[in-house]
Amino acid sequence: NIKDHDGRTPLSRAAEKGHRAAVSLLIERDADVNLADRDGRTPLWVAVENGHEEVV
């Protein structure tokens, strides 16, 4: 749940790139799916925005 300079978490980055296995692992390890970046986007939003509905 650590955020980078854009307020994005590892879960947000994995969702952004469509890395389904990484998303699953991070969620299993209790990554917070509701943490928004500095623009207010959650990992779910980022996944859909980038065409990666399969990770939702």
LOVEXMAR-491490 format. One record per atom (N, C-alpha, C, CB): x, y, z; residue in three letters; residue number from 0. Coordinates in Angstrom, 2 decimals. Glycine has a CB too. Layout:
! LOVEXMAR-491490
SITE / X / Y / Z / Ala / NUM
...
END
This chain:
! LOVEXMAR-491490
SITE / 0.80 / -1.21 / 0.00 / Asn / 0
SITE / 0.00 / 0.00 / 0.00 / Asn / 0
SITE / 0.85 / 1.27 / 0.00 / Asn / 0
SITE / -0.91 / 0.00 / 1.19 / Asn / 0
SITE / 2.13 / 1.12 / -0.24 / Ile / 1
SITE / 3.02 / 2.28 / -0.33 / Ile / 1
SITE / 2.76 / 2.99 / -1.66 / Ile / 1
SITE / 4.53 / 1.85 / -0.21 / Ile / 1
SITE / 2.72 / 4.32 / -1.60 / Lys / 2
SITE / 2.43 / 5.10 / -2.80 / Lys / 2
SITE / 3.70 / 5.74 / -3.36 / Lys / 2
SITE / 1.40 / 6.18 / -2.49 / Lys / 2
SITE / 3.74 / 5.88 / -4.69 / Asp / 3
SITE / 4.85 / 6.57 / -5.34 / Asp / 3
SITE / 4.55 / 8.07 / -5.44 / Asp / 3
SITE / 5.12 / 5.98 / -6.74 / Asp / 3
SITE / 5.36 / 8.81 / -6.18 / His / 4
SITE / 5.19 / 10.26 / -6.28 / His / 4
SITE / 3.88 / 10.68 / -6.93 / His / 4
SITE / 6.34 / 10.85 / -7.06 / His / 4
SITE / 3.23 / 9.77 / -7.66 / Asp / 5
SITE / 1.93 / 10.05 / -8.26 / Asp / 5
SITE / 0.77 / 9.55 / -7.40 / Asp / 5
SITE / 1.85 / 9.41 / -9.64 / Asp / 5
SITE / 1.12 / 8.99 / -6.25 / Gly / 6
SITE / 0.09 / 8.45 / -5.37 / Gly / 6
SITE / -0.38 / 7.07 / -5.78 / Gly / 6
SITE / -1.07 / 9.37 / -5.32 / Gly / 6
SITE / 0.37 / 6.42 / -6.67 / Arg / 7
SITE / -0.03 / 5.10 / -7.14 / Arg / 7
SITE / 0.65 / 4.01 / -6.33 / Arg / 7
SITE / 0.30 / 4.93 / -8.63 / Arg / 7
SITE / -0.09 / 2.95 / -6.11 / Thr / 8
SITE / 0.41 / 1.80 / -5.37 / Thr / 8
SITE / 0.87 / 0.72 / -6.35 / Thr / 8
SITE / -0.68 / 1.24 / -4.42 / Thr / 8
SITE / 1.57 / -0.30 / -5.87 / Pro / 9
SITE / 1.91 / -1.42 / -6.75 / Pro / 9
SITE / 0.67 / -2.04 / -7.40 / Pro / 9
SITE / 2.67 / -2.49 / -5.96 / Pro / 9
SITE / -0.44 / -2.08 / -6.66 / Leu / 10
SITE / -1.68 / -2.61 / -7.23 / Leu / 10
SITE / -2.15 / -1.74 / -8.39 / Leu / 10
SITE / -2.77 / -2.70 / -6.15 / Leu / 10
SITE / -2.09 / -0.45 / -8.24 / Ser / 11
SITE / -2.49 / 0.46 / -9.32 / Ser / 11
SITE / -1.61 / 0.26 / -10.56 / Ser / 11
SITE / -2.40 / 1.92 / -8.86 / Ser / 11
SITE / -0.32 / 0.13 / -10.34 / Arg / 12
SITE / 0.61 / -0.06 / -11.47 / Arg / 12
SITE / 0.35 / -1.40 / -12.17 / Arg / 12
SITE / 2.07 / 0.00 / -10.98 / Arg / 12
SITE / 0.12 / -2.46 / -11.40 / Ala / 13
SITE / -0.16 / -3.76 / -12.00 / Ala / 13
SITE / -1.48 / -3.72 / -12.77 / Ala / 13
SITE / -0.21 / -4.85 / -10.91 / Ala / 13
SITE / -2.49 / -3.08 / -12.22 / Ala / 14
SITE / -3.78 / -2.95 / -12.89 / Ala / 14
SITE / -3.64 / -2.14 / -14.17 / Ala / 14
SITE / -4.81 / -2.30 / -11.96 / Ala / 14
SITE / -2.84 / -1.09 / -14.12 / Glu / 15
SITE / -2.62 / -0.22 / -15.28 / Glu / 15
SITE / -2.02 / -0.99 / -16.45 / Glu / 15
SITE / -1.70 / 0.93 / -14.90 / Glu / 15
SITE / -1.14 / -1.93 / -16.15 / Lys / 16
SITE / -0.45 / -2.69 / -17.19 / Lys / 16
SITE / -1.14 / -4.01 / -17.54 / Lys / 16
SITE / 0.97 / -2.97 / -16.76 / Lys / 16
SITE / -2.22 / -4.35 / -16.82 / Gly / 17
SITE / -2.96 / -5.56 / -17.11 / Gly / 17
SITE / -2.30 / -6.83 / -16.61 / Gly / 17
SITE / -3.17 / -5.67 / -18.55 / Gly / 17
SITE / -1.48 / -6.73 / -15.58 / His / 18
SITE / -0.78 / -7.90 / -15.03 / His / 18
SITE / -1.70 / -8.63 / -14.05 / His / 18
SITE / 0.54 / -7.47 / -14.34 / His / 18
SITE / -2.52 / -9.50 / -14.60 / Arg / 19
SITE / -3.54 / -10.19 / -13.81 / Arg / 19
SITE / -2.97 / -10.98 / -12.64 / Arg / 19
SITE / -4.34 / -11.11 / -14.70 / Arg / 19
SITE / -1.89 / -11.72 / -12.86 / Ala / 20
SITE / -1.29 / -12.52 / -11.78 / Ala / 20
SITE / -0.79 / -11.63 / -10.65 / Ala / 20
SITE / -0.15 / -13.38 / -12.33 / Ala / 20
SITE / -0.15 / -10.53 / -11.00 / Ala / 21
SITE / 0.35 / -9.60 / -9.97 / Ala / 21
SITE / -0.80 / -8.97 / -9.21 / Ala / 21
SITE / 1.22 / -8.50 / -10.61 / Ala / 21
SITE / -1.87 / -8.59 / -9.92 / Val / 22
SITE / -3.04 / -8.01 / -9.26 / Val / 22
SITE / -3.62 / -9.02 / -8.27 / Val / 22
SITE / -4.12 / -7.60 / -10.30 / Val / 22
SITE / -3.78 / -10.26 / -8.69 / Ser / 23
SITE / -4.32 / -11.30 / -7.81 / Ser / 23
SITE / -3.45 / -11.50 / -6.58 / Ser / 23
SITE / -4.45 / -12.62 / -8.56 / Ser / 23
SITE / -2.15 / -11.58 / -6.78 / Leu / 24
SITE / -1.23 / -11.77 / -5.66 / Leu / 24
SITE / -1.30 / -10.60 / -4.68 / Leu / 24
SITE / 0.20 / -11.93 / -6.18 / Leu / 24
SITE / -1.29 / -9.39 / -5.19 / Leu / 25
SITE / -1.34 / -8.21 / -4.32 / Leu / 25
SITE / -2.64 / -8.17 / -3.52 / Leu / 25
SITE / -1.19 / -6.93 / -5.13 / Leu / 25
SITE / -3.75 / -8.52 / -4.15 / Ile / 26
SITE / -5.03 / -8.54 / -3.43 / Ile / 26
SITE / -5.02 / -9.63 / -2.37 / Ile / 26
SITE / -6.21 / -8.76 / -4.41 / Ile / 26
SITE / -4.46 / -10.81 / -2.70 / Glu / 27
SITE / -4.34 / -11.89 / -1.71 / Glu / 27
SITE / -3.51 / -11.45 / -0.52 / Glu / 27
SITE / -3.72 / -13.13 / -2.35 / Glu / 27
SITE / -2.54 / -10.57 / -0.76 / Arg / 28
SITE / -1.65 / -10.08 / 0.30 / Arg / 28
SITE / -2.19 / -8.81 / 0.95 / Arg / 28
SITE / -0.26 / -9.82 / -0.26 / Arg / 28
SITE / -3.48 / -8.56 / 0.79 / Asp / 29
SITE / -4.19 / -7.45 / 1.44 / Asp / 29
SITE / -3.87 / -6.06 / 0.92 / Asp / 29
SITE / -3.90 / -7.48 / 2.89 / Asp / 29
SITE / -3.54 / -5.95 / -0.36 / Ala / 30
SITE / -3.41 / -4.62 / -0.95 / Ala / 30
SITE / -4.78 / -3.94 / -0.90 / Ala / 30
SITE / -2.87 / -4.70 / -2.43 / Ala / 30
SITE / -4.80 / -2.68 / -0.57 / Asp / 31
SITE / -6.05 / -1.93 / -0.45 / Asp / 31
SITE / -6.55 / -1.54 / -1.84 / Asp / 31
SITE / -5.86 / -0.67 / 0.43 / Asp / 31
SITE / -7.66 / -2.14 / -2.25 / Val / 32
SITE / -8.21 / -1.88 / -3.58 / Val / 32
SITE / -8.89 / -0.52 / -3.68 / Val / 32
SITE / -9.20 / -2.97 / -3.95 / Val / 32
SITE / -9.06 / 0.15 / -2.56 / Asn / 33
SITE / -9.76 / 1.43 / -2.55 / Asn / 33
SITE / -8.84 / 2.64 / -2.47 / Asn / 33
SITE / -10.70 / 1.47 / -1.40 / Asn / 33
SITE / -7.52 / 2.42 / -2.41 / Leu / 34
SITE / -6.60 / 3.56 / -2.35 / Leu / 34
SITE / -6.55 / 4.26 / -3.70 / Leu / 34
SITE / -5.19 / 3.10 / -1.92 / Leu / 34
SITE / -6.84 / 5.54 / -3.70 / Ala / 35
SITE / -6.83 / 6.33 / -4.94 / Ala / 35
SITE / -5.50 / 7.06 / -5.10 / Ala / 35
SITE / -7.99 / 7.34 / -4.95 / Ala / 35
SITE / -5.13 / 7.32 / -6.35 / Asp / 36
SITE / -3.92 / 8.10 / -6.62 / Asp / 36
SITE / -4.22 / 9.59 / -6.46 / Asp / 36
SITE / -3.38 / 7.80 / -8.04 / Asp / 36
SITE / -3.27 / 10.43 / -6.77 / Arg / 37
SITE / -3.46 / 11.87 / -6.55 / Arg / 37
SITE / -4.54 / 12.46 / -7.45 / Arg / 37
SITE / -2.15 / 12.60 / -6.78 / Arg / 37
SITE / -4.93 / 11.73 / -8.50 / Asp / 38
SITE / -6.01 / 12.18 / -9.37 / Asp / 38
SITE / -7.35 / 11.56 / -9.00 / Asp / 38
SITE / -5.68 / 11.84 / -10.81 / Asp / 38
SITE / -7.37 / 10.80 / -7.90 / Gly / 39
SITE / -8.60 / 10.19 / -7.42 / Gly / 39
SITE / -8.97 / 8.88 / -8.08 / Gly / 39
SITE / -9.71 / 11.14 / -7.61 / Gly / 39
SITE / -8.04 / 8.28 / -8.83 / Arg / 40
SITE / -8.33 / 7.03 / -9.53 / Arg / 40
SITE / -7.92 / 5.82 / -8.68 / Arg / 40
SITE / -7.61 / 6.99 / -10.88 / Arg / 40
SITE / -8.83 / 4.89 / -8.53 / Thr / 41
SITE / -8.55 / 3.65 / -7.82 / Thr / 41
SITE / -7.95 / 2.63 / -8.80 / Thr / 41
SITE / -9.84 / 3.08 / -7.15 / Thr / 41
SITE / -7.39 / 1.54 / -8.29 / Pro / 42
SITE / -6.86 / 0.50 / -9.19 / Pro / 42
SITE / -7.92 / -0.01 / -10.17 / Pro / 42
SITE / -6.31 / -0.66 / -8.38 / Pro / 42
SITE / -9.16 / -0.15 / -9.73 / Leu / 43
SITE / -10.25 / -0.59 / -10.61 / Leu / 43
SITE / -10.42 / 0.40 / -11.76 / Leu / 43
SITE / -11.57 / -0.74 / -9.82 / Leu / 43
SITE / -10.47 / 1.67 / -11.44 / Trp / 44
SITE / -10.62 / 2.72 / -12.45 / Trp / 44
SITE / -9.46 / 2.65 / -13.46 / Trp / 44
SITE / -10.67 / 4.12 / -11.78 / Trp / 44
SITE / -8.24 / 2.53 / -12.94 / Val / 45
SITE / -7.05 / 2.51 / -13.79 / Val / 45
SITE / -7.08 / 1.30 / -14.74 / Val / 45
SITE / -5.77 / 2.48 / -12.94 / Val / 45
SITE / -7.50 / 0.15 / -14.23 / Ala / 46
SITE / -7.57 / -1.05 / -15.07 / Ala / 46
SITE / -8.55 / -0.85 / -16.22 / Ala / 46
SITE / -7.98 / -2.27 / -14.23 / Ala / 46
SITE / -9.74 / -0.39 / -15.90 / Val / 47
SITE / -10.76 / -0.18 / -16.93 / Val / 47
SITE / -10.34 / 0.91 / -17.91 / Val / 47
SITE / -12.12 / 0.18 / -16.28 / Val / 47
SITE / -9.79 / 1.99 / -17.38 / Glu / 48
SITE / -9.33 / 3.11 / -18.21 / Glu / 48
SITE / -8.31 / 2.67 / -19.26 / Glu / 48
SITE / -8.74 / 4.20 / -17.33 / Glu / 48
SITE / -7.52 / 1.66 / -18.92 / Asn / 49
SITE / -6.48 / 1.17 / -19.82 / Asn / 49
SITE / -6.88 / -0.09 / -20.58 / Asn / 49
SITE / -5.23 / 0.90 / -19.04 / Asn / 49
SITE / -8.18 / -0.43 / -20.54 / Gly / 50
SITE / -8.68 / -1.56 / -21.31 / Gly / 50
SITE / -8.35 / -2.92 / -20.75 / Gly / 50
SITE / -8.15 / -1.47 / -22.66 / Gly / 50
SITE / -8.14 / -3.00 / -19.44 / His / 51
SITE / -7.78 / -4.28 / -18.82 / His / 51
SITE / -8.89 / -4.79 / -17.91 / His / 51
SITE / -6.47 / -4.13 / -18.02 / His / 51
SITE / -10.08 / -4.92 / -18.48 / Glu / 52
SITE / -11.22 / -5.39 / -17.70 / Glu / 52
SITE / -10.99 / -6.77 / -17.11 / Glu / 52
SITE / -12.46 / -5.40 / -18.55 / Glu / 52
SITE / -10.10 / -7.55 / -17.73 / Glu / 53
SITE / -9.84 / -8.92 / -17.25 / Glu / 53
SITE / -9.20 / -8.95 / -15.86 / Glu / 53
SITE / -8.95 / -9.64 / -18.22 / Glu / 53
SITE / -8.62 / -7.85 / -15.42 / Val / 54
SITE / -8.02 / -7.84 / -14.09 / Val / 54
SITE / -9.00 / -7.37 / -13.02 / Val / 54
SITE / -6.79 / -6.95 / -14.08 / Val / 54
SITE / -10.19 / -6.97 / -13.44 / Val / 55
SITE / -11.19 / -6.46 / -12.49 / Val / 55
SITE / -11.84 / -7.60 / -11.76 / Val / 55
SITE / -12.26 / -5.61 / -13.21 / Val / 55
END
